[in-house]
Amino acid sequence: MGSLTAVAASPAMAPLIINGQEESGSHTSEVKSPCTGTICWAAASATVCDAARAIEAAEATFPAWARTKPAIRCDILLKTADILESRREVYANYMHTETGADAEATKHFVISLATRMLRDIAGRITSFCGRVPVVGEGQSAIAFKEPMGVILGIVPGTAPYISGIRAVACALAAGNTAVLCSSTLSSRSYWALGRAFLDGGLPNGCLNVISTREEDRAQIIDIMIEHKAVRKVNFTGSEEVGRRIAATCGKNLKPSLIDITGKNYAIVCADADVAVAVKGVLAGAMLNSYRICMSSDRILINAGIAREFMEALKLTLSIADSRVLPPIIVNAAMKRRVESMVSSALKSGAELLHGSLETKSNHDGVLTLGPFVLGNVKEDMDAWNEEDYASLTACMIVKSDDEAVRIANSAGYGVSASVFTQDLRKGLAMAKQLEFGAVHINGMNMHEEPVLPYGGVKNSGWGRFNADEGLNEYLVTKSVTWTD
């Protein structure tokens, strides 16, 4: 299928991709666009049988793909990156339509980062190497790395191009084959990603893309994890689902890479540059309509700078209000939940620094929300503790840097944190104390680079995407000895 034909294929349907073929499935799910409040297309929904066929296709293709020369795998990933870039406009529109994410941010941040990740991974493929350990007298040995087999990637509805590349690119680069189980919320975006790999020259069966109905999802995922051909599972999403998937992997002795969002913290020290801190906090909170797992959703502000910071924050937000449309929210249930969290916080003494809870009629069924910025939030409030994945940022004033570090570490999550201070030495010292997978000094939480390993600690999971660490997640080391 040519690239232009591929992009235009099935305008009313987001198909499955199994063994290189697009399938409409035996039943479908309607995808409602949060941008219009109407059905935008249907998503083919995999059955248990479809899921098994996807795994079997990946299993059958694995031996040949594992033997494919690194240079060929590199060329395929590079061509896929070029295709993603050439379809930026169309693919951004898919993601905007399905998720409500800002189309410009999708083009210039999400898809741009996805293509850079692919190119970086491609450039590392030829760097796999083994060792020649010195063993006993009269013997020799080598230790080398080889692919594992079929990798199952389970991905969320948000930032699908980044989430999809994380889930499968390193696995494919290392010589594995993959099945990508996508969210129905962004099934067309994940289909588009699979289509780009196929049009980039990836052999049929190496990457299979399926989506499921919400009511079937848990059962199908469990069956796929238990399939004997699946050798490793990676998951990005909520804590509740992540814990269940990790437990199923454990029962089946399957290794897993678990990426759970949780809470991300920005710490504004007394000596911070206010302009830099406000810019970093708001960019880290609002990029991609608040739908990134590294969003700065919890701000800890030193009392010595609180008044100045809050005034600058409110001023910047008021200016932004006249230039930026309110974030679109995915569904009414999420909207009600976030509004309930805000109302509860206000009743318990929090202050609404920005935003309004007044109900406004939405034209054409579009749901918008916030943005909300809460001040005077306490550690026992739901608005501080619960995942919201929406336009809600909560601020708390602290007396010292030590108190800020204690509160951030006590949350139990650990994906991304940021520290704003003009003293780099102090910033580095605080970074060492913070129990997070990444700490950014004087920059937003959402600083992701292809060369930086990405992943959390504690309740945010384990394992790493990106860079050499990401490739090594999908390689096993084999020792071979012989008598001289």
N, C-alpha and C positions, 0 to 999 in steps of 0.2 A: 504493500500500500504506500503510495507516495505521500510526502509530508503534507502537502496541501489537502489532499483527500483525507488524510488521517485526522487532521485538525477539525475538518468539517463533518466527520462521520457521526452518525446517530445523533442529530441535534436534540431529539427528545428523549435520549436514553444514555445513561452512563453504564456501559457494559462491563461484564467481567472480562478478564484476560486470562485464559487458561491455555497453556502450551502454544502461545503466540496467536491464538484465535480469540476474536471478540465474540462474546455470547450474551444473549439477552436474559438468560436464566429462565427458570420455570415460573418465577413470580417476581414482582418488583415492589419497590417502596417509593412513594412520592416524596420528592425533595421540595420543600417550600423555601422560597428565597426570603430571607429577612429584609431584603432591600425593597421588595414589592408586596410581600404578604401573600403572594400567589405561588402556585406550583410552577417551578422552572423546568423540571424534567423528572424523569423516573430513573431510579437506580436499580440495576439488576441485583437481585439478592441471591446469594449462594445458598444451596442446600448442603446438608452433610455430605452428600455424594459429590457435589461440586468441589467442596473443600478438599475432599480426599483426592479427587482427580488433579487438583492444583498441586498438591504435595507430590503425588505420583509423577506428574510431569517434571517437577523440579528434581525428583530423585533420579528419573531416567536420564536427564540431561547432565547431571552432576559429573559423571566420569569424564565426558568429553570436555566440559567447560573447565574442569580442574586441570586438564592437560593442556589447555590453550596457553600459548606463550604469553608471558607478561606484556610484551609490546603490543600484542593484539588486544588484550583486555584494556590496556591503556588507551589505545586508539578509539575503542568503542565508547569508553567513558568520556573522552574528549569530544567526540562527535555528538554524544548525547547532550553535553553541556552547550555545544553550539546550537543544537536544535531548541533546547529550552530557551536560550537567549533569543533566537529568531522568532519564537512564538510568544514572547513575553506579553504582548498586548492581549492576545487571545486567552492565554492561560491566566493572566491577572484578572480578566473579566470573569472567568469561571470561578475563581476563588472569591471575588467580590460578590458575585451573584449568590453563591452557596453560603458564605459565612458572614457577609456584611463588612468584611475587612476593607479598609480604604484601598482603592485600586492603585493609586499612585505609590502608596507604601508597599503594596504587593509587588509592583513592577520594579521599584528601585531599591527595596530592602529584601523582601522575601525571595523573589526569583533571582535577584542578583547574588544573594548569599548562597542560594542553592547551586548556582552555576559555579561559583568560586569554590565551594566545597567539593564538587565533582572534579574540577580541574586539579585541586590540591591532592585529592585521593589518587587520581590517575597518575600524578607525578611520583607517587610513593610506591607504585606497584613493583617496579624493578628493584626496589631496595630490600626486598625480603632476602634474608641470608641466614645461614646456619653457623655452627661453630665446630671446631675440631678439638675436643677436649683431650688432654693427655691422660691416658688410662694405664692399665697394668703392663708389665714387661711383656713384649712379644704380641701386643694387641694394639689395635687402633680403633678409633670411634669417630662418628660424626653425629651431630644433633641438628636436625633441620625442621623447618616449619612447613605444614601442609594444611589445606583447607579441611573444614569439619564435615560438610555435607549440606543438608537443606536447613536454611535459616528461616524462622517464622518471625516476621515483623508485625507488631500490632500497634496501630497508630491512631492519634486523636483527630478530631475535626479541625483543629486550629493549625495555621501555618502549614498546610499539607505538603507544599513543595520542600520545605526544610525538613519536616518530620519524615517525609518519605525518603529523601536522600539519606538522612541519618540511618533509617531503618535498613536500607538495602545496599547502599553504594559501597561501603567498606566490605560487606559480606561478599558482594560480587567481585570486587577488586581482588580479594584474597583467594578467589577461585571457588567460592561456594555458589549455590543456587538459592533462590529465595521465593517465599510466598508472602505477599503484603496483604494483610487484612485491614482494610480501610474503614474509616467511619462513614456511615451513611450521610452524615452532615456535609461531607465534602468528597463524595464518591467520584464526581466528574473530575475534580482536580487530581485525584490519585490515579484515575484511569489515564488522564492526560500525561502524567509522569511516566506510567508504564508504557504508553504509546511512544513517548520520546525515546525511551531505552530501545524499544523494538526498532524504531526508525533509525536509531543510531547504530544498528547492526548487531544488537544482542541476540544470540540464537534463541529460537522458540523454546519455551520451557524454563529458561534460566530465571526469568522473573514472571511470576503469576500474580495478578491483582484481583482480589475479590472483595465484595462488601456483603453485609448480611442485614437482615431485618433486625431491629433492636431486640425483639422478643426471642430471636434465635441465636443472638450473638454469643452469649455466655456458653451455651451448649456446644456450638461449633468451635469456639476457641479451645475449650477443654479437649474436644476430640482431636483437634489438630495438634495440640501440645503432646497428647498421648500417642500420636502416630509414631511408629518406630523409625520412620525416615527423618523426622525432625530432630536435629542435633542441638540446636540452641534457639532461644526465644529472646527477642528484645521487645520491650513495651514502653510506650510513653502515654501518660494519662493520669487519671485520678488515683488517689491513695487507696480507696476502697477496691477498685478493680485491680490495681497493681499488687496489692496484698494477696488477692485471690489467685492471680496468675502466678505469682512467686510460689505460693503454696502448691499449686498444681505442678509446676516445674519441679519443685522439691520432691513431691511424691513420686514423680517419674524419673528422678535423677537426671534432669535436664538442666544444664547451666542456663542462666538468664542474665539479661542486662535490663535493669529496672530504672526508669526515669519518671519520678513523681514530682509534681510541681511544688506543692506546699506554699510556704511564705518566703518572700524575698525582702531583704531589709536594706534601706539606705540610712547611713549614720551621718548626721551633719554635726561636725565638731564645732567647738566655740571659736576656733580660729579659721573656719572655712571661708572661702571667698563666696559671698552670698549669691552673686550673679552666676557663678559656675555651678553652685549647688542647686539653685532653682532650675537652671537649664537642664542639669543632669537628672534631677529627680523627675521633672515633668516629661522629659524625653523618655526616660526609663519606664514611666508609668503609662504613657499614652500611645506609644508607637504601635502600629498595627491594631488600632482600636482596642487596646488593653488585652489583646488575646495572644500573649506570648508567655511561656512558662518562666521567663526571667524578669517579668515586669516588677518595677519597684512599687509594691503595694503597701509597704509598711515603712514609715519614715520616723526615725528617732532623732530628735533635735535637742541639742544642748541648750539648757535654760539661758545661758549667757548670750545666745544669738537668736533665741526663739522669736522675739518680737520683730526684729529686723527681717528675719527669714520669712515669717508668716505674712508680713505686709508685702514683701516682694513676690511671694508666691501668689497671693490673692490678686495683686495687680497684673501679674503675667497671665493668670487665668482669665481675668476679665477682658484683657486685650484679645486673648485667643478665642474667647466666646464669639467675638464679632467676625472672626476669620475662619473658624473651623466648625463644621457641622457636628451635632451631637453624635456620639458613637451609636451604631446600629447594634442591637442585641439580638442573639440568635432566636430566642423563643420567649413566650409569655411567662413560662414557669421560671426561667432565670430572672426575668425582670421583676416578678413578684418576690422572689427570694432576696434579691439585692435590696429592693425597696424595704422589705421587712427588716433586714439587717441594719439599714440606715435608721429606720424609725426606732428600732429597739435601742440603738446606741444613743440617739438623741434623748430618749426618755430616761436613759441612765446617766445623763450628764455630758454627753459629747456635744461638740459645737459643729454646726454645718458651715465650714469655711467657704465652700463653693458648691453650687448645684441647687436644685429645687425638687421637692417631692410633690409639687402640685401636678395633678393629673392633666395631661394635655392630649387632645385628640390627635391621633396620628393619621396622616393622609395615606390612602391606598394600603392600609394595613401594615405600614412600616413601624417597627418597634424601636424606639430610641431610649437611651437611658443615660442620665448624667451629662458630664462627669461629676462625681461626688468627691469632695475632699473633706474629711472629718478631722477636727482638732479635739484635743483634750480626751483622747481615747484611752481607756484603761485595759489592762492585761486580761481582765475577765470578760470582756465584751465579745460577742460573736463576730462583730465587724473587725476585730483584731485577730481572732483565732481561726475563723472558718475560711476555706477557699471560696473565692467569689468569681474569679476569672471574668471580671466585668469592670466597668468604669468606676471603681471604688478605691480610693487611696486614703489610708488612715495615718494620722500623725500623733505622736506621743512626745511629750517633753521629758527629758532626763536631766539629772544633775551632773553626770560625769560620763567620760568615755567608758569607764569600767562598767557602769550601769547599762549603758547602751549595748556593750558586748554581751553582758549577762542576759539581757532580754532577748537579743537576737539569737543567742545560742540555746536559750531555754525553749524555743518553739519546737524543737525536734526535727525541723526541716533544714536542708542545707544545699540549695542549688546555687544561688547567686546573692552576693552582698556588695554594697559599695560604701566607701568611706570618703567624706569630703573634708579635707584639711589642707592647709598650706605648708604643713610640716611633713615632708615625704617620709622622714625617718619614723615619725609617729604613725603615719599611715601604714607603713610596712609592719611595724610592731603590732598594730591592731589586726592587720590581715592575717598574721600568724595565729592570733588568738581566736579569730572567727572560724567557726566550724562549718565551712561552706566549700563547695567544689570550686568556686571562683570568687575572688574579691577584686573589685575594681576601684582604684584610688582616683578621685576627682573625675569619674566618668560614670555613665549610666550602667545600671545592672545588665541591660541587654547588650552587652559587648560580646559578640560571638565572632570569632575568626576561624577560618578553616584550619589554621595551624595550631589552634588551642584545643586541647582535649576538653570535652564537655560532659558533665554529669554531676550528680549530687552525692551527698553523704547522709548518714542517719536515715530518717524516715523518707528522704527524697530518693532513696534507692542506692544502686551500686553499678559499677561499670562505667565505661567512657565511650562516647562517640567522638569522631574526628581524629585526624592526625595519626601518628604511629600507634597511639594507644587504641584508637578505634579499629585499626586494621588487626592488631594483635588480639582483639576480642574474638575474632573469627578464624584464628589459626591455632593449631595444636602443635606441640613440639614432639618429635619422634627421635629416639636414640637408636643408632645402629652401630653394632660392634663387629669386629672380625679379627681373626688371627693372622698376623703378618706372615 
